[in-house]
């Protein structure tokens, strides 16, 4: 299942970011992927955020986070 999730990504997602729930991944999970409320979006970065995809991979591998 992980291979199919990762294979469908247009840009590579580092394996290291999909191993554990990070603070940023937890924020994205809590916001249900609502990028307009995300702290990354408010930072005006010039990249396309991959965190919603990372959250889906984390849920598939580790299950939902314990909050």
HELIX and SHEET records of a PDB file:
HELIX    1   1 UNK A    2  UNK A    7  1                                   6    
HELIX    2   2 UNK A   15  UNK A   18  5                                   4    
HELIX    3   3 UNK A   23  UNK A   30  1                                   8    
HELIX    4   4 UNK A   35  UNK A   37  5                                   3    
HELIX    5   5 UNK A   39  UNK A   42  1                                   4    
HELIX    6   6 UNK A   51  UNK A   62  1                                  12    
END                                                                             
